[in-house]
Amino acid sequence: MRNAWERGVSIPRPHYLRDLAEKNNKDEKWILYGEIEDYVQDILDYLDLSSVVTEDMFNEVIDILKKSNFEVGDYSKFEEVAKQVIDNYEELIKEEEKIFIPYIKPERIASQYDFLKNPQVQQEYLPFLNNLLSEENISDNGPIILFLIDALSRTNEPTKRLLKLVLRDINWLVTNNILLLDKSEQSEEPKYYGVKDSRALDRLEQRKWEDIENEVNERVNNIASRLK
């Protein structure tokens, strides 16, 4: 997994990222993006603008960003400054028909679809998919994901709401969260490890079998009822 991070194939999950930052005394955004110069160069490379942006333009962008207390990862602020400094920036971007996607190493983005422009997709869905469909995981995970996509594409709205609840509880069971975490830790929305707060992962401990058995029966009955 570490090698996948270093190669830009995937990004650290939230609790790993937090631990990395604390142990190395670095900011989480620095771990994702590097220094300001690295971040800006990554964007320019991805947008194929390195050949048209002069050294003076590059340095001016960096200088303005540093003076504005810029935080790496803030693409909106970069774009604001780039429009001021880089000649015909908006025309160049439009000509390339590209949109820079934060959170993922730019050189790893192979194709563009409209849904990728949605900030929620970029921030919530892509980190999941980037890891699930990595080279070492795609053969096992791909067919499962396709089954889910097929089901979602053909179910009606009321059924989708039921499907969400069924998958939420199946998630808790098949990932063995039920063995180590109380159900109060479960997130109602999709989150890494299915927990409301990644700090719950610091509180993992083997639960009493009686409690586990009771909860398993309750969840299985709920799933069965929804499926009927």
C-alpha positions as CSV (number, residue, x, y, z in Angstrom):
1,M,0.0,0.0,0.0
2,R,2.8,2.4,0.9
3,N,4.3,1.8,-2.6
4,A,1.0,2.7,-4.1
5,W,1.0,6.0,-2.3
6,E,4.5,6.8,-3.4
7,R,3.6,5.9,-7.0
8,G,0.6,8.2,-6.9
9,V,-1.8,5.2,-7.6
10,S,-3.8,5.8,-4.4
11,I,-3.8,8.1,-1.5
12,P,-3.6,7.4,2.3
13,R,-6.9,6.8,4.0
14,P,-7.9,9.5,6.5
15,H,-6.7,7.9,9.7
16,Y,-3.4,6.7,8.0
17,L,-2.9,10.2,6.7
18,R,-3.4,11.7,10.1
19,D,-1.0,9.2,11.6
20,L,1.6,9.9,9.0
21,A,1.3,13.7,9.6
22,E,1.7,13.3,13.4
23,K,4.6,10.9,13.2
24,N,6.5,13.0,10.7
25,N,5.5,16.3,12.2
26,K,4.2,17.4,8.8
27,D,0.9,18.9,7.7
28,E,-1.6,16.5,6.0
29,K,-1.8,18.6,2.9
30,W,2.0,18.6,2.6
31,I,2.0,14.8,2.6
32,L,-0.6,14.8,-0.2
33,Y,0.8,17.7,-2.4
34,G,4.4,18.6,-1.3
35,E,5.7,22.1,-1.3
36,I,3.9,25.0,-3.1
37,E,6.4,24.7,-6.0
38,D,5.7,21.0,-6.3
39,Y,1.9,21.5,-6.3
40,V,2.0,24.3,-8.9
41,Q,4.4,22.3,-11.2
42,D,2.1,19.2,-11.0
43,I,-0.9,21.3,-12.1
44,L,1.0,22.9,-15.0
45,D,2.3,19.5,-16.1
46,Y,-1.1,18.0,-16.0
47,L,-2.6,20.9,-18.0
48,D,0.2,20.8,-20.5
49,L,1.1,24.4,-19.7
50,S,4.7,23.9,-18.6
51,S,6.0,24.8,-22.1
52,V,4.1,28.1,-22.3
53,V,4.6,29.3,-18.7
54,T,7.9,31.1,-18.5
55,E,10.2,30.9,-15.4
56,D,9.3,34.5,-14.6
57,M,5.6,33.6,-14.7
58,F,6.1,30.5,-12.6
59,N,8.1,32.4,-9.9
60,E,5.5,35.3,-9.9
61,V,2.7,32.8,-9.3
62,I,4.7,31.1,-6.4
63,D,5.5,34.5,-4.9
64,I,1.9,35.7,-4.9
65,L,0.7,32.4,-3.4
66,K,3.2,32.5,-0.6
67,K,2.4,36.1,0.3
68,S,-1.3,35.2,0.4
69,N,-0.8,32.4,3.0
70,F,-1.8,29.9,0.3
71,E,-2.4,26.3,1.4
72,V,-1.4,23.5,-1.0
73,G,-4.4,21.8,-2.4
74,D,-6.5,25.0,-2.8
75,Y,-6.9,24.8,-6.5
76,S,-9.4,27.7,-6.6
77,K,-6.8,30.1,-5.2
78,F,-4.2,28.8,-7.6
79,E,-6.5,29.4,-10.6
80,E,-7.3,32.9,-9.4
81,V,-3.6,33.8,-9.3
82,A,-2.9,32.0,-12.6
83,K,-5.5,34.0,-14.4
84,Q,-3.7,37.2,-13.3
85,V,-0.2,36.1,-14.2
86,I,-0.3,33.6,-17.1
87,D,-1.1,35.1,-20.5
88,N,-4.4,33.8,-21.9
89,Y,-4.7,31.3,-19.1
90,E,-8.5,30.8,-19.5
91,E,-8.1,30.3,-23.3
92,L,-5.3,27.8,-22.8
93,I,-7.4,25.8,-20.3
94,K,-10.4,25.8,-22.5
95,E,-8.4,24.7,-25.5
96,E,-7.1,21.7,-23.5
97,E,-10.6,20.9,-22.2
98,K,-9.1,19.7,-19.0
99,I,-10.1,20.2,-15.4
100,F,-7.6,19.6,-12.6
101,I,-8.8,17.2,-10.0
102,P,-7.4,17.6,-6.5
103,Y,-6.8,14.7,-4.2
104,I,-5.4,12.5,-7.0
105,K,-2.0,12.8,-8.6
106,P,-2.6,14.7,-11.8
107,E,-0.5,12.5,-14.0
108,R,-2.6,9.5,-13.0
109,I,-5.9,11.0,-14.5
110,A,-6.3,9.1,-17.7
111,S,-9.7,10.3,-19.0
112,Q,-12.3,13.0,-18.3
113,Y,-16.0,12.6,-17.8
114,D,-18.5,15.1,-16.7
115,F,-19.1,13.5,-13.3
116,L,-15.5,14.0,-12.4
117,K,-16.1,17.7,-12.4
118,N,-18.4,17.4,-9.3
119,P,-16.5,18.4,-6.1
120,Q,-18.4,15.7,-4.1
121,V,-17.2,13.1,-6.5
122,Q,-13.6,14.3,-6.3
123,Q,-13.6,14.5,-2.5
124,E,-15.7,11.5,-1.5
125,Y,-16.0,9.0,-4.3
126,L,-12.6,9.1,-6.1
127,P,-10.5,8.3,-3.1
128,F,-12.6,5.1,-2.6
129,L,-12.5,4.1,-6.2
130,N,-8.8,4.9,-6.6
131,N,-7.9,2.4,-4.0
132,L,-10.6,-0.2,-4.9
133,L,-9.6,-0.3,-8.6
134,S,-5.8,-0.2,-8.1
135,E,-3.8,-2.7,-10.0
136,E,-3.6,-5.2,-7.1
137,N,-7.4,-5.0,-6.3
138,I,-9.2,-4.6,-9.5
139,S,-9.6,-8.3,-10.4
140,D,-11.4,-9.0,-7.1
141,N,-13.2,-5.7,-6.6
142,G,-14.1,-4.9,-10.3
143,P,-16.9,-7.5,-10.7
144,I,-18.5,-6.6,-7.4
145,I,-18.5,-2.9,-8.3
146,L,-20.0,-3.7,-11.7
147,F,-22.8,-5.7,-10.0
148,L,-23.6,-2.7,-7.8
149,I,-23.5,-0.3,-10.7
150,D,-25.8,-2.6,-12.7
151,A,-28.2,-2.8,-9.8
152,L,-28.2,1.0,-9.2
153,S,-28.8,1.7,-12.9
154,R,-32.0,-0.4,-12.9
155,T,-33.6,0.2,-9.5
156,N,-36.3,2.8,-8.8
157,E,-35.9,5.6,-6.2
158,P,-37.7,3.8,-3.3
159,T,-35.7,0.6,-3.9
160,K,-32.4,2.6,-3.9
161,R,-33.2,3.9,-0.4
162,L,-33.7,0.3,0.8
163,L,-30.6,-0.9,-1.0
164,K,-28.6,1.8,0.7
165,L,-29.7,0.5,4.2
166,V,-29.1,-3.1,3.2
167,L,-25.6,-2.3,2.0
168,R,-24.9,-0.2,5.1
169,D,-25.6,-3.2,7.4
170,I,-23.9,-5.8,5.1
171,N,-20.9,-3.5,5.2
172,W,-20.8,-3.6,9.0
173,L,-21.1,-7.4,9.0
174,V,-18.7,-8.5,6.2
175,T,-15.9,-6.2,7.2
176,N,-16.0,-7.6,10.8
177,N,-16.7,-4.2,12.2
178,I,-19.4,-5.9,14.3
179,L,-16.6,-7.9,16.1
180,L,-14.6,-4.9,17.2
181,L,-16.9,-1.8,17.3
182,D,-20.2,-0.9,18.9
183,K,-23.0,-0.1,16.5
184,S,-23.1,3.5,17.9
185,E,-19.8,4.0,16.0
186,Q,-21.4,3.2,12.6
187,S,-21.9,6.0,10.1
188,E,-25.2,6.4,8.3
189,E,-23.4,7.7,5.3
190,P,-20.6,6.0,3.3
191,K,-17.3,6.6,5.2
192,Y,-13.9,4.8,5.3
193,Y,-14.3,1.7,7.5
194,G,-18.0,2.6,7.9
195,V,-17.4,4.7,11.0
196,K,-18.6,8.2,11.9
197,D,-15.2,9.3,13.0
198,S,-11.8,7.7,12.2
199,R,-10.8,8.1,15.8
200,A,-13.1,5.1,16.5
201,L,-10.3,2.9,14.9
202,D,-8.1,3.7,17.9
203,R,-10.7,2.1,20.1
204,L,-10.8,-1.3,18.5
205,E,-11.3,-4.2,20.9
206,Q,-12.8,-7.6,20.9
207,R,-16.5,-7.4,21.9
208,K,-18.3,-9.9,24.0
209,W,-19.7,-12.8,21.9
210,E,-23.2,-12.4,23.4
211,D,-23.4,-8.8,22.3
212,I,-22.1,-9.7,18.8
213,E,-24.6,-12.5,18.4
214,N,-27.5,-10.4,19.4
215,E,-26.5,-7.6,17.0
216,V,-25.9,-10.0,14.2
217,N,-29.4,-11.5,14.6
218,E,-30.9,-8.0,14.7
219,R,-29.1,-6.9,11.5
220,V,-29.8,-10.1,9.6
221,N,-33.5,-9.8,10.5
222,N,-33.5,-6.1,9.3
223,I,-31.9,-7.0,6.0
224,A,-34.3,-9.9,5.4
225,S,-37.3,-7.6,6.2
226,R,-36.1,-5.0,3.7
227,L,-35.4,-7.5,1.0
228,K,-38.9,-9.0,1.4
